[in-house]
Amino acid sequence: MERLVKLEVLGQEYPLYTDAPEEDIEEILHLVKMQIENNSKSSKSFLPANKVAVLTSLNMAGKYVRLKRDFEQYKQQMSELVERLTSVIEDSLPPDGPMRNGPGKTGGDTRESGLAQND
C-alpha cells in the first residue's frame, strides 16, 4: 500500500509516495541525503540546490552503470565457471552412468534400471 514519505534535503522538503518497505526507504533516503551533502560540500563554490541535485543524480547514475556492468561480468564469469565445473564432473563420471545422458535418462540398458519389459 502506498504511503507518503517526506525527504528533507538542503532545507527543502520533498513528499514522495511509495510502497517500498520501510527499511528500504530509510536506506534510500540516507543514501540520497549523504550523496547530496557530499556533492554540496565538495563543490568549490556555492551551487544552487537544483544543480547539486543534478550533479548527485549524474554521480549516482554513473555508479549504477558501473555496478550493472560489473554484475553482468560477474554473471558471465559464473556461467563460464559452471560450464567448466559441469564438464569436469561429466568427464569424471563412468561412460554409461545415469548422469552422463542427462537428468531422468538412463545409460541405455533398461534391465539395470528395473524398466525392462517382459516380452
C-alpha positions as CSV (number, residue, x, y, z in Angstrom):
1,M,0.0,0.0,0.0
2,E,1.4,3.4,-1.0
3,R,2.2,5.9,1.7
4,L,3.6,9.4,1.9
5,V,7.2,9.7,2.8
6,K,8.9,13.1,3.3
7,L,12.6,13.7,2.5
8,E,14.3,16.8,3.7
9,V,17.5,17.7,1.8
10,L,19.3,21.0,1.9
11,G,16.5,22.7,3.7
12,Q,13.9,21.6,1.2
13,E,11.1,19.0,1.9
14,Y,10.1,16.6,-0.8
15,P,7.0,14.5,-0.4
16,L,7.1,11.0,-2.1
17,Y,4.5,8.3,-2.5
18,T,5.9,4.8,-2.3
19,D,5.0,1.2,-1.4
20,A,8.6,0.1,-0.7
21,P,9.4,-1.5,2.6
22,E,10.3,1.0,5.4
23,E,13.8,-0.3,5.8
24,D,14.4,0.2,2.0
25,I,13.0,3.7,2.2
26,E,15.3,4.6,5.2
27,E,18.3,3.3,3.3
28,I,17.5,5.1,0.1
29,L,16.8,8.4,1.9
30,H,20.0,8.1,3.8
31,L,22.0,7.3,0.7
32,V,20.5,10.3,-1.2
33,K,21.0,12.7,1.6
34,M,24.6,11.6,2.0
35,Q,25.3,11.9,-1.7
36,I,23.7,15.3,-1.9
37,E,25.5,16.6,1.2
38,N,28.8,15.3,-0.1
39,N,28.3,16.9,-3.5
40,S,27.3,20.2,-2.0
41,K,30.3,20.2,0.3
42,S,32.8,19.1,-2.4
43,S,32.0,21.9,-4.8
44,K,34.5,24.8,-4.5
45,S,31.8,27.4,-5.0
46,F,28.2,27.6,-3.8
47,L,25.8,25.7,-6.1
48,P,22.1,26.1,-6.1
49,A,20.1,23.1,-4.8
50,N,18.9,22.1,-8.3
51,K,22.4,21.9,-9.6
52,V,23.5,19.9,-6.6
53,A,20.6,17.6,-7.3
54,V,21.6,17.1,-11.0
55,L,25.2,16.6,-10.0
56,T,24.1,14.0,-7.5
57,S,21.9,12.3,-10.0
58,L,24.7,12.0,-12.5
59,N,27.1,10.6,-9.9
60,M,24.6,8.0,-8.8
61,A,23.7,7.1,-12.4
62,G,27.4,6.6,-13.1
63,K,27.7,4.3,-10.0
64,Y,24.6,2.4,-11.2
65,V,26.0,1.9,-14.7
66,R,29.4,0.6,-13.3
67,L,27.6,-1.8,-10.9
68,K,25.4,-3.0,-13.7
69,R,28.4,-3.7,-15.9
70,D,30.3,-5.3,-13.1
71,F,27.3,-7.6,-12.3
72,E,27.0,-8.6,-16.0
73,Q,30.7,-9.5,-16.0
74,Y,30.2,-11.5,-12.8
75,K,27.2,-13.4,-14.2
76,Q,29.3,-14.2,-17.3
77,Q,32.2,-15.4,-15.2
78,M,29.9,-17.6,-13.1
79,S,28.3,-19.0,-16.2
80,E,31.7,-20.0,-17.6
81,L,32.7,-21.5,-14.2
82,V,29.5,-23.6,-14.1
83,E,30.2,-24.8,-17.6
84,R,33.8,-25.8,-16.7
85,L,32.7,-27.5,-13.5
86,T,30.0,-29.3,-15.3
87,S,32.5,-30.5,-17.9
88,V,34.9,-31.7,-15.1
89,I,32.1,-33.5,-13.3
90,E,30.8,-35.2,-16.5
91,D,34.3,-36.2,-17.5
92,S,34.8,-37.9,-14.1
93,L,31.6,-40.0,-14.4
94,P,31.6,-43.5,-15.8
95,P,30.9,-43.6,-19.6
96,D,27.4,-45.1,-19.2
97,G,26.4,-43.7,-15.9
98,P,22.9,-42.2,-15.4
99,M,24.1,-38.6,-15.2
100,R,26.1,-38.9,-18.5
101,N,22.8,-38.8,-20.6
102,G,21.2,-36.1,-18.6
103,P,18.6,-36.0,-15.7
104,G,15.9,-38.6,-15.9
105,K,17.6,-40.6,-18.6
106,T,19.3,-44.0,-18.2
107,G,22.6,-45.3,-19.6
108,G,20.8,-47.3,-22.2
109,D,20.4,-50.8,-20.6
110,T,16.9,-50.8,-19.2
111,R,17.5,-54.0,-17.2
112,E,19.7,-52.2,-14.8
113,S,17.1,-49.6,-14.0
114,G,14.3,-52.1,-13.5
115,L,12.4,-50.8,-16.5
116,A,12.8,-53.9,-18.7
117,Q,9.6,-55.1,-20.3
118,N,8.5,-58.6,-20.3
119,D,8.1,-59.8,-23.9
